[in-house]
Each structure stands twice: as C-alpha cells, then as structure tokens.
Amino acid sequence: MNSTLQNDFLNMLVKHWDNFQQAQSSPSHFAHIHYLWYWEDGFLRSKQWYDWSGEVYRERVHRYRTEEDTFILDTFRLDGTQEPSIYFTRSEDGFEGSLKEGATNSRGDLVESQIN
C-alpha cells in the first residue's frame, strides 16, 4: 500500500466517532457510545466511552502496518496484551475492515467485527 493510501486511511480514522444513528434506531439494543482515535506520544491510540455517563470503558494502543494492498491495525491493551488485528482494504467509499475469521480476544472469546 502506498503512502498516499496510508495517509488517506489515517486521515479518515483519526477523529471522534459515535454511533448516535444506531443507538437512536434501537435504544433498547444499542448504548450511545463515543470512539476517539488520536495521536499521543507518537502512538495511535483509541478510547471508548458511554454518552450517558462519560465513563471510559476501553482504551487501546495501535500499531499499523501494511501487507500489499491491506492496511493492518494491531491492537494492544494498555498493559501490552495483544488483541485481534483488524484488516482493512480500500473500498468505493473509503475502507472496509474486519477481523480474521475465528479471531479470539485475550480472554479466548470468539470475536467478530465489520467496519466500513
């Protein structure tokens, strides 16, 4: 992946996101959450919190790398424990990402994720 695509990806990712539309569409199924991607001390970081309380419930540090036309985010807990990596490819509207099939988190739980 060339540096232009890498810059495009990071410019799209690094900002404050939320799931307001999803939460409003089914409030009994989805909490309204915020997801902030940011740079700190040269590291790509993220944190998630609930809208209603402001309580941060997840913080991560990410390393990014490329393999051919795939942009990979390696994800780590603050204690250094690695979580499943997310694999992104260019799409018509930006990027699409997912975990590898059968991915498990650091507790051994099966996890799935689709990101557009």
C-alpha positions in Angstrom: 0.0 0.0 0.0 1.5 3.3 -0.9 1.9 6.2 1.5 -1.0 8.2 -0.1 -3.4 5.3 0.8 -1.9 5.0 4.2 -2.4 8.8 4.8 -6.0 8.6 3.4 -6.7 5.8 5.9 -5.3 7.5 8.9 -6.9 10.9 8.0 -10.3 9.1 7.8 -9.8 7.2 11.1 -8.2 9.8 13.4 -11.2 11.7 14.8 -14.1 11.5 17.2 -16.8 8.9 16.1 -20.1 7.9 17.7 -23.0 5.5 17.0 -25.8 8.1 17.5 -27.8 6.8 14.5 -27.5 3.2 15.5 -28.4 4.0 19.2 -31.4 6.0 18.2 -32.6 3.3 15.8 -32.9 0.8 18.6 -32.2 2.3 22.1 -33.0 -0.9 23.9 -30.3 -2.8 21.9 -27.5 -0.2 21.5 -26.0 2.2 24.0 -24.9 5.5 22.6 -21.1 5.4 22.7 -18.2 7.6 21.6 -15.0 6.3 20.0 -12.0 8.7 19.8 -8.9 7.9 17.7 -6.0 10.2 18.4 -2.2 10.5 18.4 -0.3 10.7 21.7 3.5 10.5 22.2 3.9 9.2 18.7 1.4 6.3 19.2 -2.0 5.8 17.6 -4.5 5.4 20.5 -8.2 4.9 20.9 -10.7 5.1 23.7 -14.4 4.4 24.0 -16.9 5.8 26.5 -20.7 5.9 27.2 -22.5 9.1 26.2 -24.8 9.0 29.2 -22.1 8.8 31.9 -18.8 9.7 30.2 -17.3 6.6 31.6 -14.3 5.3 29.6 -14.6 1.6 29.3 -11.9 0.7 26.8 -8.5 2.2 25.9 -6.1 0.8 23.3 -2.8 1.5 21.6 -2.4 0.6 18.0 0.4 -0.2 15.6 -0.2 0.0 11.9 1.4 -1.8 9.1 0.7 -2.8 5.5 0.9 -6.0 3.5 0.4 -5.5 -0.2 -3.0 -3.7 -0.5 -4.1 -4.4 3.1 -3.7 -1.9 6.0 -3.5 -3.7 9.3 -4.1 -2.3 12.8 -2.5 -4.3 15.5 -4.3 -3.6 18.8 -2.9 -3.7 22.3 -4.4 -3.2 25.8 -2.6 -0.6 27.9 -0.8 -3.5 29.7 0.7 -4.6 26.4 -1.6 -7.6 25.8 -2.4 -8.0 22.1 -6.0 -8.2 20.9 -7.1 -9.3 17.4 -5.7 -7.2 14.5 -8.1 -5.5 12.1 -7.5 -5.8 8.3 -8.6 -3.0 6.1 -8.8 -2.7 2.3 -9.8 0.2 0.1 -13.5 0.3 -0.9 -15.5 2.5 -3.1 -16.5 4.8 -0.2 -13.3 4.6 1.8 -12.2 1.4 3.6 -13.7 -1.8 4.9 -12.2 -3.7 7.7 -12.7 -7.0 9.6 -11.0 -9.4 11.9 -9.8 -12.7 10.6 -12.4 -15.5 10.8 -12.1 -17.3 14.1 -10.4 -14.4 15.9 -10.3 -14.6 19.7 -9.6 -11.9 22.2 -7.1 -12.1 25.0 -9.6 -14.0 27.2 -10.2 -16.6 24.5 -13.7 -15.3 23.5 -14.6 -15.5 19.8 -15.0 -12.0 18.4 -16.3 -10.6 15.1 -16.1 -7.1 13.7 -17.1 -5.4 10.4 -16.1 -1.8 9.9 -17.0 0.5 7.0 
